[in-house]
Amino acid sequence: MKIICIGRNYTEHIKELENEKPTDPVVFLKPDTSILLKKQPFFIPDFSNDVHHEVEILVKINRIGKHIDRKFAHKYYSEIGLGIDFTARDVQNELKAKGLPWEKAKAFDGTAVIGEWLPVSDFEDINAVEFSLKKNEKIVQLGNTSHMLWKIDELIEYVSKYFTLKIGDIIFTGTPSGVEKVNANDKLKGYIGDKEMFSITVK
């Protein structure tokens, strides 16, 4: 399986990092080794002093597809979830300054937190899903899929132009504003609505 990540999909997050608003979705990949194993802590790597949390709605692909039209995209997933794209911001900024890819900052071991999954049928509107991240019991990120620049079905259409989507692939759909540094012993809990989707400790 592969993990396809979308960057700069929420206007307020673009502003907080002083990035330019893209004309197309920003796409990057994570390997399967980036997945944080269940019930394991996230370890801050020794090559970064500024790892940030980025909470995101996830989409799990359930059939093979290529060049998927957005009007059929809803047939390619039946569950959504919540996760974190951990990012070594200091490393990313160095790479961006040199015009280099981001993988060293975003795809190292443990950077992909994948929480529980919920059936799409649980939601009245997949484009109006509220989600949040608590750090040490304080809400630090609050988002709603209605604020995405590119909605889920548009993202599936776009990425399937470049990559064949396969069963089990996961799309990280972008993070809202509120990203910030994590520190050892932080407790992170993610929610869709009021349902807890994951809980991890930072080491």
N, C-alpha and C positions, 0 to 999 in steps of 0.2 A: 504494500500500500504506500501511498505518498500523501504528504501533507502539503496542501497548497494554501499559501497565506496571502492575504490582501492587506496592503498598507494604505494609509491615508484615505480611509473611507468614511471618516466623520470630520466635519468642518472644524469643530472646536479642538479636536486633537491636532489637526494640521496647524492651527494657529498656535497652540501651546508649544509646539516644537519648531515654530517659525519656518515651516516648509511651504513650498508652493503647492497650490491646489492642482492635482494632476488632471489631464484631459482624458486619460484612460486609467483603469484600475492599475495600481502598482502590485506586481505579483512576484513572490519569491517562494522557495521551497524549503521544507525541513525534511531531513531523513528520518526513518523510523527510529533511529537511535536517539533522537531528540525527545521521544516520549518519556515523560516522568512516570515510572512504574507506580501502580496503585499502592497507597499507604506508605510511600517513600517520601522523605523530605526533599526539598530542593536545596542543593548545595551551591552557595555562591562560589564561582570559580576564582582561582588565584590570579587570573589575568584581567580581572575587572574590579574596579572600585565603585561602580555605578550601575548595578543591575536594576532594571525597572520592571514592574508588573504591567501587563497589558491584557485586560480581560476582554474576551471575545465570544460572540455566538459562533457555534460550530455547526457544520452541516455534514452529515455522513451520506456519501453516495451509495445507492443500492442497486445500480445497474450500469452496464457499460454504455458509454456514449461518446460521440465525437461530433463537433459542429451542431450542438444542441440549440434549437431555437428557444428563445425565452418562454414562448407560450406553451412549450412542452417540458420546460425545465422542472416543473413541480413533480413530474413523474419519476425523477431521478433521485429523490430522497423522500424518506418517510419519518425521519427523526432529526431533531436539532439538539444541541447540547451547549455546554459552556466550558471554556478553558482559559488558559493563560499562555500568552506568547511572551516568555521572559526575554528581555533584551539587554545586552551589555551596552548601555548607551554610550559610554566613553569609547568603546571599541567601534561602535557603529559610526560615531561622529568622525573618528579618524579615517575610517573606510570611505565615508561619504565625501570627505574633503579631498580624497585622492581619486574619486570617481570609481571606486572599487565595489564589488559585490558585498552584501551584508552578512553572508552565511556565518562568518566567524563570530558575529555579534548576536545572531538570532537562531542558529541551528546547532549549537553545541549540545552536548548530552543534558537531558533534563529540561530543556527550554519549552517543551510542549506539554502543558497540563491538559488532560482530557478528562472531563468530569462525567457525570451520568448523562443518559440520553432520555429525551421525552418524545412521544409520538407527535407528529405535526397536528394530528387530529385533536390534540388537547387545546389547540389555540384557535381563537376566532379568526385572527388575522396574523399571519406569520410576519407581516411587515409592520407590526405594532407590538413587539414583544419587549417588555422591560426587563433589564438585567442589571446586576450590580456586583461590586466586589467590596468586601469588608476586610480591612487590615486591623488586627487587634480590636475587633468588634466596632470599628468606626468605618462608615461608608466612605470609600475613597474614589470609587468610580461608579457612575450611574449612567446607563445608556438605554436607548430604545432603538429597535431596528428601523423605526420610521425615520430616523435621522441619518441612515446610511445614504451616501451619495449614489452608490450602486446597490440595489436590493439583491436578495439572494438569487432570484431567478436570472437577473441580469448578469450576476457574477458567474453563474454556471454557463450561461451562453458565452460569455467572454473567455473564460479559461478553457472551455472545451474547443475553442478555435485552435489552441496551441497544444493542449495535452488531451490525450484520450483519458476520459474518466473511467475508473474501474471500481468494482464493488469493494467497499471498505475505505476508499479514499476519503479524506477529511479536508474540508475547506474551513480555514480560519477567516472570518469575514471582516476583520478590522476592529480596532479598539476606539472607544470614545475618549474624551478628555479625562484627566485626573491621574495619568501615569506618574509614578514616582518611585524613588529608590526603595529597595527592600533591604532589610538588615537581619542579621542573625537573630533567631528566636521570634521573628514576626510570624503571626498566624493569619493565613489568608483563607477566606471563605467566599465562594461564588454562589450567586443566586439568580435564578430565573423567576421573576415575580418574588414570591416569598418561599420558594422551594430551594433548599440547599443542594447545590450540584457538585461541589467539591470542597474539601478542607485540607489544607497542607501547611506544613511548618517549614520555615526557612532556616537553614543551618549555615 
